[in-house]
Structures are given as C-alpha cells and as structure tokens.
Amino acid sequence: MTRRRAGKVAALAALLAAGLVALWPAVAAAREIVDLAGRAVTVPDRVERLIIGEGRYIPALAILERDDPIGRVVGMMGEYEQVDPATYARFRTRFPAIAGIPRFGRASADSFSLERALALRPQVAIFGVDGHGPGASNARVIEVLEQAGVAIVFIDFRTDPLVSTPRSIEVLGAVLGREEEAAAFIAEWRAAYEEVRDRLARHRPPAPRVFIESRVGLMPCCETMVRGMMGDFVTAAGGTNLAAGVIPADAGTVSLEYLLVNPPDIYVGTAIGSASSPPDSPWIALGPDVAPRQAAASLARATGRVGIAELSAVKSGRAFAVWHHFYNSPFNVAALQAFAKWLHPELFADLDPEGLLRRLHQRFQPFPLEGTYWTALPP
C-alpha cells in the first residue's frame, strides 16, 4: 500500500469510527465472544451489516439462516465464483442478489482492498484464521478495521478443521443471534465425528499409508496436504499420511519418484473439476451436477497417468477421489466418514457418508444435495 493510499484509508477509518455509534445505536448493547484466534471480541447485539473474508463462508451462514444467508452480507471476497463456480451458481440461482454484493478482493489475501471494505461500513467482519482472505496474521488490516469500530471475528474450517468447525459454527451463531440453529448443527456434526473416533479407539486397526494428491491436474505431480485441511482427515480416519515425514509445512509437493519408491496403500485425489469439465480434462470432476459415471471416468483418467498408474494402490483398486472444497467446509465430517470407509472398509461397512451429507443439506442448506462428492476406482 502506498503512503498516499494508506493516508486515505486511515482518514476513512477515522471518519467511520466517529460516526458508528450514531449509525448503529445497537452497538451500545454489545456482548463479548472469543473467536477462533483466541481473541476476546465485542460484537453488537444486533448485527445487520456483515462482510466475509471468503465467499465460501456463505454455506456456513446458510446453516444458521437457511432462508436468507446473504441478507446481512454487504461485502465479500470474490473467490467463490472463481474457485468453486458450480456451488456458487447454485446459490446465485436461489439468491440472485448474491451477484450484486460488492467484492473487495479476489482469490488471495493480497488482493484484499481495505479501502473498499471500510467504504461498506460493516459492523462485523468474519475472516478466516488463514485462507484466501485476510487472516489472523494481517495486523494492519485488524488495526485499521478496529479503529473504524468494526468487530473482527475469526473462524476456521481449514487450519484445524476437526477441532475448529463446531467452535466456528458456535461463534457464528453467537454473532448472528442464531444460537439454537448453531447448536442443532453442532450436535449432528459431533455425532458423525464421534462415530468414527470412538470406533477407531475401540478397535485400533493398523493404520494404512495414505497419499493425498491435491488439486489433481492443476500442476505436475504431486501437490499434497499434510497438516490441517484434508491432511487431518487421514489421521482422524485411522491412517498415516505418507507425506508427514517428508514435508515440514502444512502442504507441499513430493516427487513422483518418491511415491514410486515409497508407495501408499491408498491414493486419494482431490477434485477441482466440475460437470462442465471437458471429457479430456486432466481434472477429476466432482461436486454439484456431476453424475457418478462422469466422476468415476475422470478418476480413471487421472490415475492412468504415467507413474500414478504404476502405484500398487491404483492397481489394486484402492484409489479414490473427493471434492476438493471439503478442505474448507463445515460439512467436512461427511468427507471424514468417506475416508474412514476407504481406509477401513470392514470396520466402517455400515457408515453412509452420502446419506449423512444429504441429511445435512436437507436440514441446514437452502437446497437439497445434488451431484457426486466422492468416487472410487472399481476394485
């Protein structure tokens, strides 16, 4: 940010701070919550103007306000229509006004415009601890928004998803005054999670070695997730992440040669393709409107690549694919159950992750589940 622009932003923040109490008298009636960054935050008792640091938080808002999840949103980042256009299209069909919500950034934290965000005069900003938008480490953003009287609340479905998801929904429920709706979702989520956790604790099966290839087809082999995101699904489902001892960061890349020398027992690719992906696309197709046959064919094509096809997991039919966006979704528990069935098919033979995902959508989303969200090679 240039010095001149920084001065304009600071001036705008000061003007907003001076006028906030007159604009929103409800600020006087406020309450304190603790967000996912561990910060004590004072939020208005009645929130009417909200900005969100990722458009993909709209499904989380829909859990709490299914009939109008965008009614309080006055601004958001613009990554939703870029990285998950199929799901965004479903929300746009149901809520056309989503297209008119001002965007103050694109698909990265670097694109975030503090000046545009301030001009929207929000009461509360919902940001992720880490992700595509401003995060907990963006001290300047936090400072300027708080100077303008904006309450910043951090949530997390990404960095520690199987710990932070229920707490994030609880925090959102408190911000929006939708505590009952939050509690109902959390009860469903925890029951599904504990079904996997408790059964593994009782039986303690051997942990197969699992390799996750992230965003298959976007780049040469092999990007992966280690900690957080879907890396946590592997360990929580009773497996060992093959890349854990190789990559020190949360995510990174391993070579194809490494995989061939250290083959996984199970291969999982994450899908960034969609129903509109061409038949020869390198991406795996999953998500809204994707038919099971298209999903399976795209996985077969992806695992037929030179080198990947030679992995024993692929040859033996222990290769699977999962919708990529579960890595940052409150519905991650359904993907966890799918992982559990893949890693320990006999122990979890009775689990129905698709039925779980369908029920969660039926109860907590504005439209029913459509499409295919995971697939497998035939044995």
C-alpha positions as CSV (number, residue, x, y, z in Angstrom):
1,M,0.0,0.0,0.0
2,T,1.4,3.4,-1.0
3,R,1.8,6.1,1.6
4,R,-0.8,8.3,-0.1
5,R,-3.3,5.4,-0.1
6,A,-2.5,4.4,3.4
7,G,-3.3,8.0,4.4
8,K,-6.7,7.9,2.7
9,V,-7.5,4.6,4.4
10,A,-6.6,5.9,7.8
11,A,-8.7,9.0,7.2
12,L,-11.7,6.9,6.1
13,A,-11.3,4.7,9.2
14,A,-11.3,7.8,11.5
15,L,-14.4,9.2,9.8
16,L,-16.2,5.9,10.2
17,A,-15.2,5.4,13.8
18,A,-16.6,8.9,14.6
19,G,-20.0,8.0,13.1
20,L,-20.5,4.4,14.0
21,V,-22.4,5.0,17.3
22,A,-24.9,7.3,15.6
23,L,-25.4,4.9,12.7
24,W,-25.9,1.8,14.8
25,P,-27.3,2.6,18.3
26,A,-27.4,-1.2,19.0
27,V,-23.6,-1.1,19.4
28,A,-24.3,0.2,22.9
29,A,-25.9,-3.2,23.6
30,A,-23.0,-5.5,22.9
31,R,-21.6,-8.8,24.1
32,E,-18.2,-10.4,24.1
33,I,-17.2,-13.6,22.4
34,V,-13.9,-15.5,22.0
35,D,-13.1,-16.2,18.4
36,L,-11.0,-18.9,16.8
37,A,-7.9,-16.8,17.0
38,G,-8.4,-16.8,20.8
39,R,-9.3,-13.1,20.8
40,A,-12.0,-11.6,23.0
41,V,-14.2,-9.6,20.7
42,T,-17.1,-7.3,21.5
43,V,-19.9,-7.6,18.9
44,P,-23.1,-5.6,18.5
45,D,-26.2,-7.3,19.9
46,R,-27.9,-6.9,16.6
47,V,-25.7,-7.4,13.5
48,E,-27.1,-6.0,10.3
49,R,-24.0,-5.3,8.2
50,L,-21.5,-8.1,7.7
51,I,-18.5,-8.6,5.5
52,I,-16.9,-12.0,4.9
53,G,-13.3,-12.8,4.1
54,E,-14.3,-15.7,1.9
55,G,-17.4,-16.1,-0.3
56,R,-17.3,-19.8,0.6
57,Y,-18.5,-18.9,4.1
58,I,-22.0,-18.5,2.7
59,P,-22.8,-22.2,3.2
60,A,-21.8,-21.7,6.8
61,L,-24.1,-18.7,7.1
62,A,-26.9,-20.8,5.4
63,I,-26.6,-23.3,8.3
64,L,-27.8,-20.5,10.6
65,E,-30.1,-18.6,8.2
66,R,-31.2,-21.0,5.5
67,D,-34.0,-18.8,4.1
68,D,-31.6,-15.8,3.5
69,P,-27.9,-16.5,4.1
70,I,-26.8,-13.3,2.3
71,G,-29.3,-10.9,3.9
72,R,-26.8,-9.3,6.2
73,V,-23.8,-9.6,3.9
74,V,-22.8,-6.2,2.5
75,G,-19.4,-7.2,1.1
76,M,-17.2,-10.3,0.4
77,M,-14.1,-11.5,-1.3
78,G,-14.7,-12.7,-4.9
79,E,-13.0,-16.1,-4.8
80,Y,-16.2,-18.2,-4.6
81,E,-17.2,-17.8,-8.2
82,Q,-13.6,-18.4,-9.2
83,V,-12.6,-21.5,-7.2
84,D,-16.0,-23.2,-6.8
85,P,-18.2,-21.8,-9.6
86,A,-20.6,-24.8,-9.5
87,T,-21.7,-24.3,-5.9
88,Y,-21.7,-20.5,-6.3
89,A,-24.0,-20.9,-9.3
90,R,-26.5,-22.9,-7.1
91,F,-26.5,-20.0,-4.6
92,R,-26.9,-17.5,-7.3
93,T,-29.9,-19.3,-8.8
94,R,-31.6,-19.5,-5.4
95,F,-30.4,-16.0,-4.2
96,P,-29.8,-13.8,-7.3
97,A,-28.8,-10.8,-5.1
98,I,-25.5,-12.6,-4.3
99,A,-24.2,-11.3,-7.7
100,G,-24.7,-7.7,-6.6
101,I,-22.8,-8.0,-3.3
102,P,-19.8,-5.7,-3.6
103,R,-16.4,-7.6,-3.8
104,F,-13.4,-6.1,-2.0
105,G,-10.9,-8.7,-3.3
106,R,-10.4,-11.7,-5.5
107,A,-8.9,-15.1,-4.5
108,S,-6.0,-14.1,-2.3
109,A,-5.3,-12.0,0.8
110,D,-3.0,-9.8,-1.3
111,S,-6.0,-8.7,-3.4
112,F,-8.0,-7.5,-0.4
113,S,-8.9,-3.8,-0.6
114,L,-9.1,-2.3,2.9
115,E,-10.4,0.9,1.4
116,R,-13.3,-0.8,-0.3
117,A,-14.1,-2.9,2.8
118,L,-14.2,0.3,5.0
119,A,-16.5,2.1,2.5
120,L,-19.1,-0.7,3.0
121,R,-19.5,0.5,6.7
122,P,-19.6,-3.0,8.2
123,Q,-20.4,-3.7,11.8
124,V,-18.6,-7.1,11.8
125,A,-16.0,-8.7,9.6
126,I,-15.9,-12.5,9.5
127,F,-12.4,-13.6,8.5
128,G,-10.6,-17.0,8.4
129,V,-7.7,-17.6,10.7
130,D,-5.9,-18.5,7.5
131,G,-7.0,-18.8,3.9
132,H,-7.9,-16.9,0.7
133,G,-8.8,-13.7,2.5
134,P,-7.3,-11.6,5.3
135,G,-6.1,-13.8,8.2
136,A,-5.2,-13.5,11.8
137,S,-1.6,-12.5,10.9
138,N,-2.7,-9.4,8.9
139,A,-2.0,-7.0,11.8
140,R,-2.5,-3.8,9.7
141,V,-6.0,-4.9,8.5
142,I,-7.0,-5.8,12.0
143,E,-5.7,-2.5,13.3
144,V,-7.4,-0.2,10.8
145,L,-10.8,-2.0,10.9
146,E,-10.9,-2.0,14.7
147,Q,-10.0,1.7,14.6
148,A,-13.1,2.2,12.5
149,G,-15.2,0.4,15.0
150,V,-15.5,-2.9,13.1
151,A,-15.6,-6.0,15.2
152,I,-13.3,-8.7,13.6
153,V,-14.3,-12.3,14.3
154,F,-12.0,-15.1,13.1
155,I,-13.4,-18.6,12.3
156,D,-11.7,-21.7,10.9
157,F,-12.7,-24.6,8.8
158,R,-9.2,-25.0,7.3
159,T,-6.2,-25.0,9.6
160,D,-7.6,-27.4,12.3
161,P,-10.9,-28.4,10.8
162,L,-11.9,-31.3,13.0
163,V,-11.4,-29.2,16.2
164,S,-12.4,-25.8,14.9
165,T,-15.5,-26.5,12.9
166,P,-18.0,-26.9,15.7
167,R,-16.5,-23.9,17.6
168,S,-16.7,-21.8,14.4
169,I,-20.3,-22.5,14.0
170,E,-20.9,-21.7,17.6
171,V,-19.1,-18.4,17.2
172,L,-21.1,-17.5,14.1
173,G,-24.3,-18.4,15.9
174,A,-23.4,-16.1,18.7
175,V,-22.6,-13.2,16.3
176,L,-25.9,-13.6,14.4
177,G,-28.1,-14.4,17.3
178,R,-28.7,-17.9,15.9
179,E,-27.5,-20.0,18.8
180,E,-30.3,-22.6,18.5
181,E,-29.5,-23.3,14.9
182,A,-25.8,-23.5,15.6
183,A,-26.4,-26.0,18.4
184,A,-28.6,-28.2,16.2
185,F,-25.8,-28.4,13.5
186,I,-23.1,-29.0,16.0
187,A,-25.0,-31.9,17.6
188,E,-25.3,-33.6,14.1
189,W,-21.6,-32.8,13.3
190,R,-20.3,-34.2,16.6
191,A,-22.4,-37.4,16.4
192,A,-21.0,-38.1,13.0
193,Y,-17.4,-37.3,14.1
194,E,-17.6,-39.4,17.3
195,E,-18.9,-42.4,15.3
196,V,-15.5,-42.6,13.6
197,R,-13.4,-41.5,16.6
198,D,-15.0,-43.9,19.1
199,R,-14.9,-46.9,16.8
200,L,-11.3,-46.4,16.0
201,A,-10.5,-46.1,19.7
202,R,-12.2,-49.4,20.5
203,H,-10.7,-51.5,17.7
204,R,-7.3,-49.8,17.0
205,P,-6.9,-51.2,13.4
206,P,-3.5,-50.9,11.7
207,A,-3.0,-47.5,10.0
208,P,-2.6,-47.7,6.2
209,R,-0.3,-45.3,4.5
210,V,-2.3,-42.7,2.6
211,F,-1.3,-40.2,-0.1
212,I,-3.5,-37.2,-0.9
213,E,-2.8,-35.6,-4.3
214,S,-4.3,-32.2,-4.0
215,R,-5.9,-30.4,-7.0
216,V,-5.2,-33.2,-9.4
217,G,-4.5,-31.9,-12.9
218,L,-3.7,-28.3,-11.9
219,M,0.1,-28.9,-11.8
220,P,2.6,-31.7,-12.3
221,C,2.6,-34.4,-9.7
222,C,2.3,-34.2,-6.8
223,E,0.9,-31.5,-4.5
224,T,-0.3,-32.7,-1.2
225,M,-1.8,-31.8,2.2
226,V,0.0,-32.8,5.4
227,R,-1.5,-31.0,8.4
228,G,-4.8,-29.2,8.6
229,M,-7.2,-29.2,5.7
230,M,-7.7,-32.8,4.4
231,G,-4.4,-33.9,5.9
232,D,-6.3,-34.1,9.2
233,F,-8.9,-36.4,7.7
234,V,-6.3,-39.1,7.1
235,T,-5.1,-39.3,10.7
236,A,-8.7,-38.9,12.1
237,A,-9.9,-41.8,9.9
238,G,-7.2,-44.1,11.2
239,G,-4.4,-43.7,8.6
240,T,-0.9,-42.4,8.3
241,N,-0.2,-39.5,6.0
242,L,2.6,-40.6,3.6
243,A,4.0,-37.1,3.3
244,A,4.1,-36.3,7.0
245,G,7.7,-37.2,7.4
246,V,8.8,-35.5,4.1
247,I,7.1,-32.1,4.1
248,P,7.6,-29.9,7.1
249,A,4.9,-27.4,6.1
250,D,1.1,-27.9,6.1
251,A,1.2,-28.5,2.4
252,G,3.8,-29.0,-0.3
253,T,5.0,-31.2,-3.1
254,V,6.5,-34.7,-3.3
255,S,8.1,-36.1,-6.4
256,L,6.6,-39.0,-8.4
257,E,9.9,-40.8,-7.9
258,Y,9.3,-40.7,-4.1
259,L,5.9,-42.1,-4.5
260,L,7.1,-45.0,-6.6
261,V,9.8,-45.8,-4.1
262,N,7.5,-45.3,-1.1
263,P,4.1,-46.4,-2.5
264,P,1.0,-45.6,-0.5
265,D,-1.5,-48.2,0.5
266,I,-4.3,-45.8,-0.5
267,Y,-4.4,-43.0,-3.0
268,V,-6.8,-40.1,-2.7
269,G,-7.1,-37.3,-5.3
270,T,-8.9,-34.1,-4.7
271,A,-11.2,-32.9,-7.4
272,I,-11.3,-29.3,-8.8
273,G,-13.2,-30.3,-12.0
274,S,-16.9,-29.9,-12.4
275,A,-19.8,-31.1,-14.5
276,S,-18.7,-28.7,-17.2
277,S,-15.2,-30.0,-17.4
278,P,-14.4,-31.4,-20.9
279,P,-14.1,-35.2,-21.3
280,D,-10.3,-35.0,-21.8
281,S,-9.8,-32.6,-18.8
282,P,-6.9,-33.5,-16.5
283,W,-9.0,-32.6,-13.5
284,I,-11.2,-35.0,-11.5
285,A,-14.8,-33.9,-11.7
286,L,-16.9,-33.9,-8.5
287,G,-19.5,-31.6,-7.0
288,P,-22.9,-30.2,-8.0
289,D,-24.5,-31.8,-11.1
290,V,-21.6,-34.3,-11.6
291,A,-23.0,-37.7,-12.5
292,P,-21.4,-40.8,-10.9
293,R,-20.3,-42.1,-14.3
294,Q,-18.5,-38.8,-15.1
295,A,-16.8,-38.8,-11.7
296,A,-15.6,-42.3,-12.0
297,A,-14.3,-41.8,-15.5
298,S,-12.4,-38.7,-14.5
299,L,-10.7,-40.6,-11.7
300,A,-9.8,-43.4,-14.0
301,R,-8.3,-40.9,-16.4
302,A,-6.3,-39.1,-13.6
303,T,-5.0,-42.4,-12.2
304,G,-4.0,-43.6,-15.7
305,R,-1.2,-41.0,-15.9
306,V,2.4,-42.3,-16.3
307,G,3.7,-43.2,-12.9
308,I,0.5,-42.9,-11.0
309,A,-0.9,-45.9,-12.9
310,E,2.1,-47.9,-11.6
311,L,1.2,-47.4,-7.9
312,S,0.0,-50.5,-6.1
313,A,-2.9,-48.6,-4.6
314,V,-4.2,-47.8,-8.1
315,K,-3.5,-51.3,-9.5
316,S,-5.4,-52.9,-6.6
317,G,-8.4,-50.5,-6.8
318,R,-7.6,-48.7,-3.6
319,A,-7.7,-45.3,-5.3
320,F,-10.4,-42.7,-4.5
321,A,-11.3,-39.0,-5.1
322,V,-13.0,-36.4,-3.0
323,W,-14.4,-33.0,-3.7
324,H,-11.6,-30.5,-3.1
325,H,-13.7,-28.0,-1.3
326,F,-14.3,-30.2,1.7
327,Y,-10.9,-28.9,2.9
328,N,-12.6,-25.6,3.9
329,S,-16.2,-26.6,4.6
330,P,-18.3,-27.1,7.7
331,F,-19.6,-30.3,6.0
332,N,-16.1,-31.8,6.3
333,V,-17.4,-34.5,8.7
334,A,-19.1,-36.3,5.7
335,A,-15.7,-36.5,3.9
336,L,-14.2,-37.8,7.1
337,Q,-16.7,-40.7,7.1
338,A,-15.8,-41.4,3.5
339,F,-12.1,-41.5,4.3
340,A,-12.9,-43.9,7.2
341,K,-14.7,-46.3,4.8
342,W,-11.8,-46.2,2.4
343,L,-9.2,-46.8,5.0
344,H,-11.1,-49.4,7.0
345,P,-13.9,-50.8,4.8
346,E,-14.8,-53.7,7.1
347,L,-14.8,-51.7,10.3
348,F,-17.0,-48.9,8.8
349,A,-19.1,-51.0,6.4
350,D,-22.3,-49.6,7.9
351,L,-21.4,-45.9,7.6
352,D,-23.3,-44.0,5.0
353,P,-21.4,-40.7,4.4
354,E,-23.5,-39.8,1.3
355,G,-26.7,-40.2,3.4
356,L,-25.1,-38.0,6.1
357,L,-24.2,-35.3,3.6
358,R,-27.7,-35.5,2.1
359,R,-29.3,-35.1,5.6
360,L,-27.1,-32.2,6.5
361,H,-28.1,-30.4,3.3
362,Q,-31.7,-31.2,3.7
363,R,-31.8,-29.7,7.2
364,F,-29.2,-27.0,7.0
365,Q,-28.9,-25.7,3.4
366,P,-31.4,-23.8,1.2
367,F,-31.4,-26.6,-1.4
368,P,-31.0,-30.4,-1.4
369,L,-27.8,-32.2,-2.2
370,E,-27.2,-32.8,-5.9
371,G,-24.2,-34.3,-7.7
372,T,-21.4,-36.6,-6.7
373,Y,-18.8,-35.6,-4.0
374,W,-16.5,-38.7,-3.9
375,T,-15.8,-41.6,-6.1
376,A,-13.6,-44.7,-6.4
377,L,-11.9,-46.9,-8.9
378,P,-13.6,-50.3,-9.4
379,P,-11.7,-53.0,-7.4
